[in-house]
Amino acid sequence: MSLLDSGSRLFGTDGIRGPSPDVLTPEFATSLARAAGEGREGSVLIGRDTRRSGDLLLAALTAGFTAAGLDVHDLGIIPTAAVARLAKEARATFGVVVSASHNPAQDNGIKFFGGDGAKLGDVLEDAIEARLRAGPPWSRPPGGLGIRVVDGTARERYVAWLAEQARFSYRGFDLAVDCANGAAFQAAPELFARLGADVMVICDTPDGTNINDDCGATNPHTLAAVADGRLGLCFDGDADRLIAIDEEGIVANGDVIMAVIASHLKAEGRLKGDRIVGTVMANLGFMKSMEQENIDVIATAVGDRYVAEAMKEHGTVLGGEQSGHVIFSNISKTGDGLLTAIQLLDVMAATGKSLAELRQVMDEYPQVLRNVRVENKDKLDLAEALWEAVDDAERELGDSGRILVRPSGTEPLVRVMVEAPEAHQAARLADRLAEVVRAELSGPGLSGSGLREFGR
């Protein structure tokens, strides 16, 4: 099935994704680039992760952009945030990333950044989609065809820029780094070694099919099992997320990382307005911790683009998600796992404390997440039996817990999250609701679209 036949908006919360080359085809990628480049001039910077389909989609995008008259600079395998950063530095027309982030290897994706280093807004994405759906004839580029240029120094420039953001040397730090067999497999070890740390690295041998495979930010227990007292840093496939492992082998997700950094920035007088941006998925313990620290939290829908938009609207310098997307708006306009690691390590260096000590700033509530694969996540808002089950579960929890049911922005999944005072209660309720989701949305009979986010 062609992506254009789905009837849904092409651009999700993090670009366009699908199995490649079966759904996200090279023909589609060429037409998308042609539509995006129509009537424009300048250059496009393209980077990718390690998926085997990346070369195919890169070639297809290059054909489309050069046919539209734009020059393409091939940055090679490089983290997503590097493309955003270098596109801003070069004042490019677009930065484009070929990656499906934390998704499995059979998926791939295409996401766009503007020349300001930020993800494109809905208006521009919709204009590109409208032009794509309208199709040929395309106009003749006034300056003639574009050319492709291989940029062999992109990763080095990005790593050098990151190193400049560190306020301290990391000599004496023992790090364990999981590169997820993805885009950071060279950049991450180079960066932390450059800053003086002793670095043990795993999952840095990509073969095109093992990206995110039982490793990285979505599987942090793999690194936890071998970190052996080191501070663990887990990145995902395109390295825009960071999940940490403390020195005692305990996972520290984005909420914990945010709490540690926010508290430190406030103590130093560097947290503008004493407020940050989080999402509706943030742990109740995180919210209570920030309240105790007199830090206001502005909650958004899940998705780093929504976090970035809210940060711009409210003028905050820090925002992020439990999944490990963290944005430092005074430095970058998009999530960057390597930059987040630097900010976390800087707090440790400044305070002389371990992450195991620093994370005591918040108590995590037991939180259980179930991902349910469904045929049509857009039917969620009309699943009456599900919402009745949610009402029953909320009555059981009272004010001591929270439930959130939402569709994934990038995959055919419905996510069920339950927080409760006890882990067994959260698991029981999450399993019950997941079964109702499965029964309601795994067959025909409903229609409609929309989003219903539910939670106290």
Steps between C-alpha positions, in 0.01 A plus 500: 500500500628846412531753780295735284210254501463488878282810525685606814731797537843395378705685761475359851653640816848408375487505122378230263560134587422157369652166401755557228517438211151341498300800628752780525615446142781666305239629255317671785823649636593644160157658457507637856835667442383634165190649663696647792757654266250636248562872441783518756871570472802423712627182661372199692704314761412130533617266773390147587526224754632148440190326358562303184222689319673830576718498188197436282296785647798735499549438127130553434487825698813622326338436160193699598680797649758532223221472241339798672826693468630472857851385585517201738773468761531139613604499867519122525408309818448762768261576790177684425597801709820538298296549184289766672809675635693494172195610299477809719874561473484476119172696474370214290156484347435172681673250719363151435551187710444146373421313820218331690664589832417232759295284259626157388731459202229414247350847544648823375396862495554844355493815713563858407665791678498860388801725457450612861573150631143439614251244376259631240168635622165354399434770241815428299459123537143527373614712204760236406241224529248693288761551227594132518140389465447738209796337324655589162545699291793648686643837403842522337762613754616848393863436593517153350547168676664480839806292584592254776797572724642257756586676827772293665552735798143528632538261793829654610350851496201385699710320761726806531197723556363263764833492682489881519170477691660312791591725793734244657752234412370147555831355611431250775154411365448133419230475235318212335342603168237311300486633142196286401691395185372830367599848389720574803721193468799717409405843634424400861825314576698774326331774701543354848855386436579850376368641828730274700267227625587132516244348262373144465284464191240241399271465198728697270519244217204577272426260216189670364261264675591520872415864579304521830503119518489424874720801566500876531262740670199274448679202659721654770518182707748362245754763602401481867599132501860577398566856622660367821490820705560736211258778408300367206389706201249338263416664169234397250536437126535865398646614836239763579414318827701427812414250773761473776606221734617613843803357676282246681362365172160671529340652190455878499247603237431843357298608803789426734751670270275806470449520877874486567588763240206730578579503872865580431420776251262660749760484777745679269243760393507374140144364475318781323172582671544198730284296264546214259293307245404135544227277359187328624708181532725649769512293818299630795820485703661739253210742529512492881877543498479809282226639723725455804781677313260787414541427130188533285438224243309579180348172373458430128389211284760227445750579225816708507359735236224595744756548774706725271193705403403552864856595592500766230159630608592523870866590464636206697855370469430137596237253389469133427333164521521189712623315188828692516439781252635810674532846345726783615356791303788737577731253324293299250145494365462124492559200725861385509599196706871581494440860609273373778778270618738796514254703706452209741873438534553871562262486797694205639832678448373825655354334809747215545201267541418174325178459304385254768521787749360771274192300402377513859347835407192301392315187606361307205147368520450148364406548135406226255483552123338254260533545124213336313530447124169582329356516150392864516612719786279782366196309628608552858268789581190294416593192702222542758567176686861608551409836648249332731781272618724804551228665711477186716878489546514869591234452763712224652811720507331813629750783541794267560571406139461592137403343168595612151382333178625641172598400146866493405603784274734279294379137517169305474481477878278613783695573817342430838675653802394446860655649813400367842636489855598135453663345194275193504188718489638706208587181310159343563309805379729553200458137392123523537480817289741360239269203451205732444702703248590180318138382492363837389755603236618177341205461264257696281196681625615840621576813305624843589819674590644706777691489822374447851757538770375400841661565829492696822 
